[in-house]
Amino acid sequence: MWNKTWKVLGVIGLYAVLAWHSPVTVKAAEIEVETSTTLYAKIDAPDVVVRKAKNAGGEAVTKVLRGQTYEVAAPAEGGWVKISTAEGEGYIPSNRATLIEKTKEKVDESVKLRQDVVNYALQFVGNRYVYGGTDPNTGADCSGFTRYIMQHAAGVSLSHSSRAQSGEGRSVSYSDIKPGDLIFYGGKGYINHVAMYIGNGQIVHASTERTGIKISNATYRTPVKVVRVLN
């Protein structure tokens, strides 16, 4: 009976050890991509006259050839579609062309930088908190963590002090907070902790010796200041 009990406890202990050493994987929110769709007309007929008005006998603007593609200036209406050419805008019969939609994606570079910084910081979740530490690979305190992240992910130099960091960069309101901004906590006019906002109402920070580098709700304490050091 005792042997069986010890075997069970041994298995439980093994699972506990494996769970304790399992790497923490955290993913940041995806970057928002701005998309725009443009309509084009690809000429199907051998040659088509572009006219100033929706009229087969109207004044000609230019002539377009089969296989050429032009941006649509106005939706097709009444059997005509308005296109933009080098000689100016004009109308062609809509049955002489095939309309094609093309979508373009645009990523705001400042948004991409912020997300890169957040992703870089999240790789250290689960690592140790060490008072006075400046390297999250081996252990860092709150300002050592934010200092290391900004320096290595964005080339931004910060002091190793939460109070000093609160005066570096530009102060913004909490309602305007963005991923990558630094958020400060304290009381009685004294700042004693700094974290990085990662979006969705959350922060990543070197919390305490007991909890290490972790993710928390941004309002787990009352924020006293938000600073933007990323342009």
C-alpha positions in Angstrom: 0.0 0.0 0.0 2.8 2.4 1.0 4.8 1.6 -2.2 1.7 2.4 -4.3 1.2 5.7 -2.5 4.8 6.7 -3.0 4.6 5.8 -6.7 1.6 8.0 -7.1 3.3 10.9 -5.3 6.3 10.4 -7.4 4.3 10.7 -10.6 2.6 13.8 -9.3 5.9 15.3 -8.3 7.3 14.6 -11.8 4.4 16.4 -13.4 4.8 19.3 -11.0 8.5 19.7 -12.0 7.7 19.5 -15.7 5.0 22.1 -15.3 7.3 24.4 -13.3 10.0 24.3 -16.1 7.7 24.5 -19.0 8.5 27.7 -21.1 5.9 30.4 -21.1 4.6 31.3 -24.5 2.7 34.6 -24.9 1.7 36.2 -28.1 0.9 39.9 -28.6 -2.1 41.2 -30.5 -1.7 41.2 -34.3 -0.8 44.4 -36.0 -3.7 46.2 -37.6 -3.3 46.5 -41.3 -5.1 49.3 -43.3 -6.5 48.0 -46.5 -7.9 49.9 -49.5 -9.6 48.6 -52.6 -9.3 50.2 -56.1 -11.4 49.3 -59.1 -9.7 49.0 -62.5 -11.0 48.5 -66.0 -9.1 46.1 -68.3 -9.9 46.7 -71.9 -11.3 43.7 -73.8 -12.0 45.2 -77.2 -9.2 45.8 -79.9 -9.5 49.5 -79.4 -12.0 51.7 -77.6 -12.6 55.4 -77.8 -12.7 57.3 -74.5 -15.3 60.0 -74.7 -16.0 63.1 -72.5 -19.7 62.2 -72.1 -21.8 59.0 -72.0 -22.5 59.3 -75.7 -21.3 57.2 -78.6 -21.0 60.3 -80.7 -19.4 62.5 -78.0 -16.1 64.2 -78.2 -13.1 61.8 -77.9 -10.6 62.1 -75.2 -8.2 59.4 -76.3 -8.2 55.8 -77.5 -7.3 52.8 -75.4 -6.2 49.3 -76.5 -7.0 45.7 -75.6 -5.1 44.5 -72.5 -4.5 47.9 -71.1 -5.7 48.7 -67.6 -7.1 51.9 -66.2 -8.3 53.1 -62.8 -12.1 53.5 -62.6 -13.0 57.1 -61.8 -16.7 56.4 -61.3 -18.9 53.3 -61.0 -20.5 51.9 -64.1 -23.9 53.4 -64.8 -26.2 53.3 -67.8 -23.9 51.0 -69.8 -20.9 53.4 -69.4 -17.9 53.4 -67.0 -15.7 56.4 -66.3 -11.9 55.8 -66.4 -8.8 57.8 -65.8 -6.2 58.0 -68.6 -3.0 60.1 -69.1 -5.1 62.4 -71.4 -7.8 62.9 -68.8 -11.0 61.2 -67.6 -13.6 59.9 -69.9 -16.3 57.2 -70.5 -16.1 53.9 -72.3 -18.9 51.3 -72.9 -18.9 49.0 -69.8 -19.2 45.9 -72.1 -15.8 46.7 -73.6 -13.9 46.1 -70.4 -13.7 43.8 -67.4 -13.7 45.4 -64.0 -11.0 44.2 -61.6 -10.7 45.0 -57.8 -7.2 45.3 -56.4 -6.6 45.5 -52.7 -3.5 47.2 -51.2 -2.3 46.7 -47.6 -0.6 49.4 -45.6 1.1 49.0 -42.3 1.7 52.1 -40.1 5.5 51.9 -39.4 5.0 53.4 -35.9 2.4 50.7 -35.1 4.8 48.0 -36.4 7.6 49.4 -34.2 5.4 49.4 -31.1 4.3 45.8 -31.8 7.9 44.7 -32.3 8.9 46.2 -28.9 5.9 44.5 -27.2 6.8 41.1 -28.8 10.4 41.5 -27.8 9.3 42.2 -24.2 6.9 39.2 -24.0 9.7 36.7 -24.6 10.9 37.3 -21.1 7.6 36.5 -19.3 8.3 33.9 -16.7 11.9 35.1 -16.0 13.2 36.2 -12.6 12.8 39.5 -10.8 16.1 40.6 -9.3 16.4 43.9 -7.4 19.0 46.1 -9.1 19.1 43.7 -12.1 19.2 45.2 -15.7 19.1 42.1 -17.8 15.8 40.1 -18.0 17.7 37.0 -19.3 19.3 36.7 -15.8 16.9 38.8 -13.8 15.8 42.5 -13.7 13.8 44.9 -11.6 11.0 47.0 -13.0 13.0 49.8 -14.4 15.9 47.5 -15.4 13.4 45.6 -17.5 11.9 48.5 -19.3 15.3 50.0 -19.8 16.6 46.8 -21.4 13.6 46.4 -23.6 13.7 50.0 -25.0 17.4 49.9 -25.5 17.5 46.5 -27.3 14.2 46.7 -29.2 14.0 50.4 -30.1 17.4 51.9 -29.5 16.0 54.2 -26.8 18.2 54.9 -23.8 16.5 55.2 -20.4 17.7 55.7 -16.8 17.7 52.8 -14.4 15.0 54.3 -12.1 11.2 54.3 -12.4 11.1 57.8 -11.0 13.7 59.0 -13.5 12.0 57.2 -16.4 8.7 59.0 -15.6 10.4 62.2 -16.7 11.9 60.9 -19.9 9.7 61.0 -23.0 6.3 62.7 -23.4 3.5 62.5 -20.9 0.2 61.3 -22.4 -3.2 60.6 -20.9 -4.3 57.1 -20.0 -7.1 57.3 -22.5 -4.5 57.8 -25.2 -2.2 55.0 -24.1 -0.7 52.8 -26.9 1.3 49.5 -26.8 4.9 50.3 -25.9 4.0 53.2 -23.7 5.4 53.2 -20.1 2.9 53.2 -17.3 3.9 54.3 -13.8 2.5 53.5 -10.3 3.1 54.9 -6.9 1.5 56.8 -4.1 1.7 60.1 -2.1 3.4 61.8 -5.0 6.2 59.2 -5.3 6.6 56.8 -8.2 7.9 53.3 -7.3 7.0 51.1 -10.2 7.1 51.1 -14.0 5.6 48.7 -16.5 5.1 48.5 -20.3 1.6 48.6 -21.8 1.0 45.8 -24.3 -2.5 46.5 -25.4 -5.9 45.1 -24.5 -5.8 46.7 -21.0 -2.6 44.7 -20.0 1.0 45.4 -19.1 4.2 43.3 -18.9 6.5 44.1 -16.0 9.1 42.8 -13.6 6.7 42.5 -10.7 8.2 41.1 -7.5 10.8 38.5 -6.5 7.9 36.0 -5.9 6.1 36.5 -9.3 8.9 37.6 -11.6 8.3 39.1 -15.0 4.6 38.7 -15.7 1.5 40.1 -17.4 -1.0 41.9 -15.4 -4.1 44.1 -15.9 -3.0 47.7 -16.4 -5.2 48.8 -13.5 -4.1 46.2 -11.0 -2.9 49.3 -9.2 -4.0 52.9 -10.0 -1.7 54.3 -12.7 -0.3 57.7 -11.8 1.4 58.5 -15.1 1.8 57.4 -18.7 4.9 58.3 -20.7 5.6 57.8 -24.5 9.2 57.3 -25.5 8.5 55.7 -28.9 7.7 58.3 -31.6 
